Amino acid sequence: MTTTSGAGPDDRYLLGDGSAEVEHLARQAEVYAEEAGQLLDRIGIGAGARVIHVGCGALGILDLLCARVGPGGRVVGVDREPRLLDAARQVAAQRGLPVELVEGDATGLALPSGGFDLVHERTVLLNVADRARMVAEMIRIARPGGVVALQEPDSSAWVCDPPHPAWDLLRTELVGAYRRSGKNFDMGRRIARLLRDAGLADVKVRATARVTHAGDYYQSFLLMLTSLVKAQIIAGQRVSDAEFDAQAASLRAHLQQPGTLTCQPTLWQSWGTKP
Ligand SMILES: C[S@@+](CC[C@H](N)C(=O)[O-])C[C@H]1O[C@@H](n2cnc3c(N)ncnc32)[C@H](O)[C@@H]1O
């Protein structure tokens, strides 16, 4: 597990380097494929397009992009974490996906300017301290007339019902751990403004949220994330190790009740055109 030190921006990936994150990214790709498809429908990416998924992780939407652009297109995935790129390579080989996978940092991409019809990212910006620089890089590698698209979460609607004190505590601590490391879990509401401020034209925005019940994979999403970020939460010194474990156990029991539902973080999508 990666740990943070001090209160300033921390460039390390908060979700650590374990297999749990790889497994989660595979589930995220599956569960949020519908929303990604809706985004691509609205953008109108078609056969032959040159597209890139920045921070693709273990797959992201690379499979959906391959299906849209077809054999005449080009699909590139970039990520900073070699272990996640290895996982993406394995999936691409298993599924016969014609993708180019490249190691690189989203805030300084070693790619020529103007080469892509679509530059996309999902749940990367919330992990990056220099958001404006990442967006500027995405715009740089898009061609004039090309589209830059962002998908980011926002915790504002992330609730459970019936309410539970452990939910409120763990949600607050998770968002706080991101903030202390210079990251922002509430990127969603800001992404349209980021694109407009960076000079994109015709910026569109939409937001959706999923409701889950006991037995659904995402029902325990908050517990999964807080377990990955536990060391940073404890470092905040408002919750002890033992209290964290007790709260997590209490919340797990509550989320497994048949009557308990959760609304997951809102997924905001925003896209605009490079002039
Ligand atoms: C939550 S995962 C999302 C992965 C993928 N976009 C998806 O939707 O499944 C965040 C990803 O961003 C990558 N990442 C974080 N900071 C990065 C940076 N500065 N440059 C490139 N990738 C980065 C991580 O390695 C990880 O793969």
PDBQT file of the ligand as one rigid body, heavy atoms in Angstrom, charges set to zero:
ROOT
HETATM    1  C1  LIG A 301      -9.210   4.739 -11.115  1.00  0.00    +0.000 C 
HETATM    2  S1  LIG A 301      -8.085   4.254 -12.338  1.00  0.00    +0.000 S 
HETATM    3  C2  LIG A 301      -9.061   4.376 -13.821  1.00  0.00    +0.000 C 
HETATM    4  C3  LIG A 301      -8.568   3.526 -14.955  1.00  0.00    +0.000 C 
HETATM    5  C4  LIG A 301      -9.397   3.644 -16.249  1.00  0.00    +0.000 C 
HETATM    6  N1  LIG A 301      -9.429   4.999 -16.721  1.00  0.00    +0.000 N 
HETATM    7  C5  LIG A 301     -10.804   3.133 -16.051  1.00  0.00    +0.000 C 
HETATM    8  O1  LIG A 301     -11.737   3.926 -16.142  1.00  0.00    +0.000 OA
HETATM    9  O2  LIG A 301     -10.952   1.928 -15.764  1.00  0.00    +0.000 OA
HETATM   10  C6  LIG A 301      -6.991   5.605 -12.499  1.00  0.00    +0.000 C 
HETATM   11  C7  LIG A 301      -5.873   5.356 -13.480  1.00  0.00    +0.000 C 
HETATM   12  O3  LIG A 301      -5.136   6.565 -13.663  1.00  0.00    +0.000 OA
HETATM   13  C8  LIG A 301      -3.771   6.224 -13.761  1.00  0.00    +0.000 C 
HETATM   14  N2  LIG A 301      -3.000   7.418 -13.433  1.00  0.00    +0.000 N 
HETATM   15  C9  LIG A 301      -2.986   8.122 -12.280  1.00  0.00    +0.000 A 
HETATM   16  N3  LIG A 301      -2.171   9.191 -12.388  1.00  0.00    +0.000 NA
HETATM   17  C10 LIG A 301      -1.679   9.168 -13.650  1.00  0.00    +0.000 A 
HETATM   18  C11 LIG A 301      -0.795  10.004 -14.383  1.00  0.00    +0.000 A 
HETATM   19  N4  LIG A 301      -0.255  11.094 -13.835  1.00  0.00    +0.000 N 
HETATM   20  N5  LIG A 301      -0.510   9.672 -15.663  1.00  0.00    +0.000 NA
HETATM   21  C12 LIG A 301      -1.049   8.562 -16.235  1.00  0.00    +0.000 A 
HETATM   22  N6  LIG A 301      -1.885   7.736 -15.589  1.00  0.00    +0.000 NA
HETATM   23  C13 LIG A 301      -2.197   8.034 -14.318  1.00  0.00    +0.000 A 
HETATM   24  C14 LIG A 301      -3.600   5.085 -12.774  1.00  0.00    +0.000 C 
HETATM   25  O4  LIG A 301      -2.430   4.364 -13.022  1.00  0.00    +0.000 OA
HETATM   26  C15 LIG A 301      -4.872   4.296 -13.043  1.00  0.00    +0.000 C 
HETATM   27  O5  LIG A 301      -4.705   3.396 -14.085  1.00  0.00    +0.000 OA
ENDROOT
TORSDOF 0
